[in-house]
C-alpha cells in the first residue's frame, strides 16, 4: 500500500467517525476529506469493506456509507497497518524471486 493511500484511508475513517451514526454518500466523504470521489470509492471498496455498512438509496442509486456500530477506529488503523506490512513482505519476496530468476537466466546464458 502506498503511503498516500494509507493517509487517504485515515482521512476517510476519521470523516466517517465524525459523522457518528449518520450516513454519508461517497461525494460528501470526498468533499469533507478533500479527495476525488473516485479515489474515495476505490479505497472504500478495496480496503474498508468489512468495517462499513452500505445501503443503496433508490431511485437515485446513491450508495450511503457509515461505520458499523461499535467499530473502534484504532482497530481499523491497526488492521490497515498489519495489511500494509503483509503486502510489503509479499512484494519483497516477489522481487527477490524475480531477481533470483534473472540471475539464473543470466548464468545459463554465460
C-alpha positions, 0 to 999 in steps of 0.5 A, a space after each residue: 500500500 502506498 503511503 498516500 493511500 494509507 493517509 487517504 484511508 485515515 482521512 476517510 475513517 476519521 470523516 466517517 467517525 465524525 459523522 457518528 451514526 449518520 450516513 454519508 454518500 461517497 461525494 460528501 466523504 470526498 468533499 469533507 476529506 478533500 479527495 476525488 470521489 473516485 479515489 474515495 470509492 476505490 479505497 472504500 471498496 478495496 480496503 474498508 469493506 468489512 468495517 462499513 455498512 452500505 445501503 443503496 438509496 433508490 431511485 437515485 442509486 446513491 450508495 450511503 456509507 457509515 461505520 458499523 456500530 461499535 467499530 473502534 477506529 484504532 482497530 481499523 488503523 491497526 488492521 490497515 497497518 498489519 495489511 500494509 506490512 503483509 503486502 510489503 513482505 509479499 512484494 519483497 519476496 516477489 522481487 527477490 524471486 524475480 531477481 533470483 530468476 534473472 540471475 539464473 537466466 543470466 548464468 545459463 546464458 554465460 
